[in-house]
Amino acid sequence: MSQPPFETIVVQYGPTVLRVCRAVVGPDAAEDAWSETFLAALRAYPDLPPGSNVEAWLVTIAHRKAVDQVRAASRRAVPSDDLHDEPTSGDLPGGWETELWAALRRLPLKQRQTVAYHYLAGLPYADVADLLGGSPAAARRAASDGIAALRRTYLQDERLDEESRS
């Protein structure tokens, strides 16, 4: 059984990997992490054993590239002026992607990663646990806590919107 062409893999799993990258590193660094993921995957693809879970393999690579992005960002100089620039992802300010990223950014890193890998990439908790270290039960708990925090954030935001309209 031969592997499908790499272009097919990019088309099939590219959107999932991009969603995971956006959730973990944010909209500013997501495309860089996505590109680095597929460059690394292209180099390793010929050695991937037939029958491998390609999606989990790509998410594992994306996780490593996202961690690299987070580490690199922590080493960059921080501008001294407060510029308040919004990310330019093509969406209008206040769009759902900006609000979602703001809510995800407030989550602890482990919860953010677990939510991204389980809910956006569709990985089972056992695979998430392998990626992040820990047990499937801990991954399940982190995802549950992350989703609960996101729900609280959105419910609070909706109440504030309703109060401002009244």
TAQUIMO-V132978 format. One record per backbone hydrogen bond with DSSP energy under -1.0 kcal/mol. CO is the residue of the C=O (numbers start at 0). NH is the residue of the N-H. If there is no record, write none. Layout:
co=CO nh=NH
co=CO nh=NH
This chain:
co=4 nh=8
co=5 nh=9
co=6 nh=10
co=7 nh=11
co=8 nh=12
co=9 nh=13
co=12 nh=16
co=13 nh=17
co=14 nh=18
co=15 nh=19
co=16 nh=20
co=17 nh=21
co=18 nh=22
co=19 nh=23
co=20 nh=24
co=21 nh=25
co=25 nh=29
co=28 nh=32
co=29 nh=33
co=30 nh=34
co=31 nh=35
co=32 nh=36
co=33 nh=37
co=34 nh=38
co=35 nh=39
co=36 nh=40
co=37 nh=41
co=38 nh=42
co=39 nh=43
co=40 nh=44
co=43 nh=46
co=44 nh=47
co=48 nh=51
co=51 nh=53
co=52 nh=56
co=53 nh=57
co=54 nh=58
co=55 nh=59
co=56 nh=60
co=57 nh=61
co=58 nh=62
co=59 nh=63
co=60 nh=64
co=61 nh=65
co=62 nh=66
co=63 nh=67
co=64 nh=68
co=65 nh=69
co=66 nh=70
co=67 nh=71
co=68 nh=72
co=69 nh=73
co=91 nh=94
co=94 nh=98
co=95 nh=99
co=96 nh=100
co=97 nh=101
co=98 nh=102
co=99 nh=103
co=100 nh=104
co=101 nh=105
co=103 nh=106
co=107 nh=111
co=108 nh=112
co=109 nh=113
co=110 nh=114
co=111 nh=115
co=112 nh=116
co=113 nh=117
co=114 nh=118
co=115 nh=119
co=115 nh=120
co=116 nh=122
co=123 nh=127
co=124 nh=128
co=125 nh=129
co=126 nh=130
co=127 nh=131
co=128 nh=132
co=134 nh=138
co=135 nh=139
co=136 nh=140
co=137 nh=141
co=138 nh=142
co=139 nh=143
co=140 nh=144
co=141 nh=145
co=142 nh=146
co=143 nh=147
co=144 nh=148
co=145 nh=149
co=146 nh=150
co=147 nh=151
co=148 nh=152
co=149 nh=153
co=150 nh=154
co=151 nh=155
co=152 nh=156
co=153 nh=157
co=154 nh=158
co=155 nh=159
co=156 nh=160
co=157 nh=161
co=158 nh=162
co=159 nh=163
co=160 nh=164
co=161 nh=165
